[in-house]
Amino acid sequence: MIPYINSHEYDRFYAALVLPYQADSLAVDLDDYRKLVRYFTQDEKFIATRGALIANPEAGEIFYMTPEERAATIKIALEERPAGMPVFAGAYGVRMEDVIASAVQAKTLGADGIFVLPPTGTAEVSISINGSRNPEIWTDYVRAIAEATELPLIIHPAHPYTQQWGGALPIETVQSVVESIPSVVGWKMIYGVEHAHFHVARYLRSLPRHVAVLNETHFGLHTCLMCDLVDGAVQGYYNYGKEPAIEHALAWQRGDLAAAKRIYTEQIVPVREYLYSDSSRLHIRYKIAAWLRGRCSHPFMRPPMPPPRREEAETMYGLLQQSRLSIISREAFEADLARQEAILKKVRHTVLV
């Protein structure tokens, strides 16, 4: 039975964790993953600003992980989180049975909720889906996860780009999902069109129960804050920009708008504008930035994700310096990039063998 949830408990600022690999390969480095988790869970300011974690999101390359790897990362996040900090876990599969198995695995391990990634596979449910005309596709998909887990759900509403709704689900699907599945507790706001963002956020505010408006994009953030349309966030940004994000949140909370503006314009905007300038490279650039901040040993991701381009790495290096954030040395920068061919060759050899 799907639970009815009407709570502000899940109004959090969720760090969507990247996935560190071993220095000489694309094997998951669980020791580095634990260090990454502790980077958040042992930060008193992150806890004070209602920080929380999402293990195995899209930024964490869930699509290319084995069930065993997903289990290991969820366990670490749960072991390291302080009392009261929710841990949501991504669920993924091509077949519906695999999606359910992934979600049930997360529940069995003790995850507090499921981060619902979009359905994948045939064009009808992925690149060609029309959420305005076919809201039942997402509704049935989310309902199956809700019934199988009986856990709170946060929705990642990615959808093929439309002029009206940007790169996120249209209002017809939003309404169908939220109104028929009462365990949905949060909606990740990835609407790349300002009017769409406000339309969906105000709709969520109109509901008889609370569903958190979880910001993602930085465009229009202060307008959303002024209009009371921010309950939290789901951000890969925290992997590299946690410190200025926290300081900005604290400045806003104490009403120091001058400080909030300074932090936002000097430390947050330069990097984020570059990150979002090419949505087809977004998660690649998240990994680059996390690597440059020392959160992982190299910036390479599992194929078919492409490797970073040198100009991307150079640009990110300069922007992080400009934002006054600590980064790896130039020597480490060059040494890590030089390992690309050896690491990817090892992956190709493994597949051939």
N, C-alpha and C positions, 0 to 999 in steps of 0.2 A: 504493500500500500504506500502510495506517495505521501510523505508527510506535508502538512501545511506549515510553512515557516514564515513568520512575520517578526523579524528581529533585526536589530542594528548590530548584532554580534559580528557579522561578516563585513562590516564597513571598515575595510582595512586597506593599507597600502602594500600590495603584494609584489614582492620581487620575483619575477619570472626567471628562474635560475638557468644560466648557461651550463654547458657540459664540458668540464675540463678533460683533456686527454693526456696520456703519458707523453713525455717529451720527445720520444722517438717513434711514435706511432699514433694510430687513431683508436687505441684501446682506452676505455674509460679509466681515468685515474681517480679512484675512490678516495685516496688520501687528499688529493687536491680538492675534490668535491666537498669533503668534510671541512676543509679550510674555508672554502667559499661559503658554505652554510654558516660557519662560525663567524665569518665576516659580518653577517647580519645578526645572528642570534646572540652574540656577545657584545653587541653595540647597544648601549643603554638608550641612546637617542633614537635609534631605529625602533626599539621596543616602545619608547615613550610616545612616538608618533604613530602608534598602532600599525607597526610593520608586521607583515606575515609573509609566508613563502608559498610558491607554487613549484613543485618538483615536476620535471618532465613536461614543460610547456613547449611551444613551437621553438622558442629561442634555445631550448635545451635539446633540440634535435630528436624529439620523441619518435618521429617517423622512421628513424634509422637505428633505433635501439632494440635490443632483444628484450623479451619479458623479464629475463633474469637481471639485466642491467637496470631496467625500470624499477624492479623491486629493490635492488641495492641502493639506488639513490633515494627512494622514498624512505627506506629504513633509516638512512643517515639523517635526512631532514627531520624525521620524527624523534630520533635519539637526541638531536642537538637542540631542538626548539625549547625555549623556556615555557613554563606553565602558562597556559592561556593563549599562546600564539597558534592560530590555525595553520595547518598545512593542507593545502589542496594539491591534488595530483592530476596530471593530464591523463586522458584515456584515449587510446588510438587503436584503430584496426581498419582494414579495408572491408572485410565482411562484418556484418552486424554482430555475429557471434564473437569475433575477435575484439570488437569494441567493448562488448559487455564483459568479456573475460578480463580485459585490461582494467576496466572500472571496478570489477569485483575484486581483482587482485589488490588494487589500491585500498579498497574498503577493508579487506581481510588484514592488511598490514597495519591499519589504524589511521589512515588518512581521514581528515575531518570533512572533506568534500571533494568533489570531482570538478576539474577544469575541463569543460566540454569543448573539444576541438571540432572543427567542421567535418561533416562526412566526406569521404574521399572515394575515388574509384571512377565509375563511369561519368561521362560528361554531364548526364542529367542531374547528378547530385553534386557536381563539383564545378567545372569551368563553365558549364552552360545553364546552371540552375537559375530559374527565375522565381525569386522568393515572393514577388508580388502575386504571381498567379498560382504558385505551388507551395503555400505555407505548410501544407501537411508533411512535406519531406522532412523539414527540420523538426516539426512538432512530433512526428512519430519517432524520429531518431532520438530526440532528447527524452521523450517519455519512456522509451525502452531503457535508457540509462537510469532514469529516475526510479523506475519500478524495480530494477535489478539491485540497486544500491540503497535506496531510501536515505540518501545523503543529500546535503545541500549542494547545489550546482551553481557554478559561475560559467556564463556562456561567452565563448570567443566567436563572435558573429561574422566571421569573414565570408564574403560573398563577392562574386564578380563585380567589377566596377560599373556603376551606373551614374549618370549625371545627377540624379535626384538624391541618391543615398551614398554616394562615394563608394568605398570598398567594403560596405557592411550590409547586413540584412535589412531589407525594407520593413516599413512599419507593419505591414500585413503579417509577416512572419513573427516579428517581435510580439505583437499582440496575441497571436495564436499560441506561441510558446509560453509566454508569461501567464496568460489567463487560464491556460489549461493544465499547467504543470506548476503546482504551488511550492515545489521545493527549489525553484530557481531563486537564488538569493542575490545574484549580482550579474550585471551586464557590462562587459568590457566595451568601452566607447571608442571604437576605431573608425568612426565616421569621418571621412576626409573632406566632407562638405559641411560648412558651419551650420547652415540652416537644418541639415539633417541631424546633426549632433543635438541641437537644441530641441528639435521636434521629438526625438526619441527620449531625451532626458526628461522633458516635461511630461511626456506620456507616462514614463515610469513613476514620476512624482504623483501622478493622478490616481494611481492604483489604490485599492483599499488596504493592501498590505505593502510592506516595505521591500523594495528590490533596489539594491545598491547601484548607484551610478558610478561606475569605476572608470575614471578617465585613463586614456592612453596617450593620445596626441597632446602636444603642448600648445597647439594653436587655439587661441581663445580661452586658455586656462583661467586667466584672471576674470574674464567675463563670467565664466561658469562659477567661479568662487563667489563673485559678487551676487550672483543670482541663486546661490544655494543649490547648485547643481553638481556638486562634487561630494561623494561619500567616501572616496578612496581612489585607488588606481590599481591597474595591472600593468607592470612596466618591466621590460628588459633593460630599461635605462638604469635601474638601480645597480646592475652589475658593474657599471663603470662610473656612475654619477650619483652614488648614494649620498655622499657627503653634502654636495650643494643642494640636492633634493630635500634632505632633512633640514638643512639650515633655512631653506626657502619656506618650508612648511612651518617651522618654528617662528620665523619672522612674521609670517601671515597670521599665525595664531595670536601673537602678542600685539598685533596691530601696527607693526613697524613696516609700513609700506615702502619706505625709502630703502630699507635693507632688502626687502623682498624683491623690489625692482632691480636693485644692484646685482643681487645674486642671480636673478633670472636672466638679465641681459648680458652679464659678464661671464657667467660660468655655465649656464644651462643652454641658452639659445645657440651659441656658436656651434657646439657639437651636434645638437639635435636637429638643427636646420640641415646640416650636411647629411646626417643619418637619413632623414626623411626626404631628401632631394631625389632619391631613386628607390621607390618601394621594392623594386625587384632585387635590390641589394641590401635590404634592411637588416636581416638577421646575420648576414655576412659581416656587416659593419658593427653590429652588436658584439660579435665574437672578436673582431679586431680591437674594438675599444676595451673589452674585458681583458684581452691579452696585454694590451699596452699598459693597463692599470695593474698588471701582475696577478690577475685572478685566474689565469690559465697559462700553460707553458708554451702554447703556440696558437695561432689563429685559424688553423685548418679544420675543416668540417668534413664529415663523411660524404663521399659521393652518393648521389649525383650533385650535391651542393658544390658549387664551384669554389676554387681557392680565391683568396683576396688578391686584388690587383695592387701592385706596388704603389701606384698613385693614391689608392684608397688608404693604404697604411701610412704613407707619408702625410697625407692630408689630416688624417685622424691624429697622428703624432703631434703635428703642429697645433691643431685645435685644442687638444687636451693640455698642451703646454700653455697655450693662450688662456685657458680656463683655470690655470694655476692648480692643476691636479697632478699629483705625483705619478710618474710613469717609469717604465723600464729604461735602462740605459741605451744609448745609441749602439753600443757594442752588442748588447743582448738583442736589440731590434734586428740587426743585420744577421746575427747568428741564427736566430729563430727562423727568419724568412729563408735562409739558405738551406734549411732542412726540408723544404717543401717537396722537392722532387723525390728525395729518399723516402719520405713518409708516404707519399701517394704511390710511388712505385711498389712499396711494400703491400699496400692495399690491393693493387692490381695483381701482384704476384699471388697473393693469398686467394683471390677469386679464381685465377687461372688454375692453381693447384687443386 
